[in-house]
Amino acid sequence: MKKTIWFMLLFPVILLYGQHNSASVNADEALQRLIDGNKRFVENQLASKTYMDEVKKTSKGQHPYAVVLTCSDSRLPAEIIFDESIGKLFVVRVAGNVIDPITLGSIEYAVEHLGTQYVLVLGHTACGAVNATYEGGHFTPSIQELAKLILPAVDKAKNNGGTKEEQMRSAISENVKLQINNTKKHSHVVEEFLHEHKLKLGGAIYDVSTGKVEFLK
């Protein structure tokens, strides 16, 4: 009887952690899938999809091969620009693609419990959050908190000099790098998985005028 009770208590945990071993796509394969998917998107050679079949297939659980932390900008739907469908990407969206405890918790869940081995921080051209931080001015308290998370990247871009346009482009790239570093810095889970070579982090910039994703070296 006691064994039965313990099993009932542990069963949800077993289900949750059992998903960890289900991910069979390593980080390099995940990156290549994203590259190939964006290429199909840009060339308008999209793969065929059977959404309802995928709904049924994923109803028992999810096994995304990549995490994508990206901006809330309506021009940046990750599943579309990477020509993916249901259950393939674990997408975290927030203005300015910033790392805070909430977004970091989402990433940790995918890495630790879903076994996802690749995390992409995806910024984009003409980013309103980065532009607003660059321009400064009066913000609501909530937007001010968001701007604080982007400001170090903007300051670095300004210190690098150049025209305003060049600084803006630089700030978008620096913000991606900043959020990658913050992911490593503030997460023991990410740090552990990186140390054990079970995880890779990458960055990229999406061009809203061409649809192309440029992956950062």
Residue, then its C-alpha position, 0 to 999 in steps of 0.5 A: m500500500k505504501k509503495t502504491i502511495w509513493f508511486m502515485l506521488l512521484f508519478p507526475v515527477i517521473l513524467l516531467y523528468g522522463q521528458h529530459n531523456s527524450a530529446s535526440v537532437n544535439a546542439d549542432e543539429a539544432l542550429q543547422r535545422l534553424i539555418d536550413g529552416n530560415k533558408r527555406f523561409v527566405e526562398n519561399q520553399l516552405a516544407s509541407k506541414t500537417y498541423m492536426d497530425e502534429v497536434k495529436k502527436t504532441s498532445k502527450g508531451q513536448h520535445p522541442y529541439a531548440v529554445v528561441l528567446t526573441c522579441s515580442d515584435s509582431r514581425l518576429p514569429a519564430e516558428i514561421i521564420f524558421d519554417e517550423s511547426i507545432g512542438k519543434l521550438f520552445v519560444v520565449r518572447v519579451a520586448g528587447n529579448v531580455i533576460d530577467p528571472i521570468t525569461l530565464g526560468s522558462i529557458e531553464y525549464a526547457v533545458e533541464h526538464l525537456g532536454t533541449q540542447y540549444v538556446l538561441v537569443l534572437g534580436h532583430t533590426a529596427c528593434g523598438a525596445v533598443n531604439a527607445t533605450y538609445e533615445g532615452g526620455h521618459f518611460t513608465p516604471s515598467i518600461q524603465e525596468l526593461a530599458k535598464l536591462i538593455l542599457p549596458a548594450v546601448d552604452k557600449a555601442k555608443n562608446n564604440g562611436g560611429t554614426k547614429e545608424e551604426q551605433m543602433r545596429s551595434a546596440i542591437s548586436e551588443n544586446v544579443k551578446l549581453q543577454i547571452n552573457n546574462t543567461k550564463k551569469h545568472s543561471h546555475v542550471v545553464e552554467e552546469f549544462l554548459h560545463e558538462h557540454k550538454l548545452k550550447l548558446g548562440g545569438a542571431i539577428y533577424d532582418v525585418s526587411t529581408g526575412k534573413v537570420e544572420f547568426l553571430k559568430 
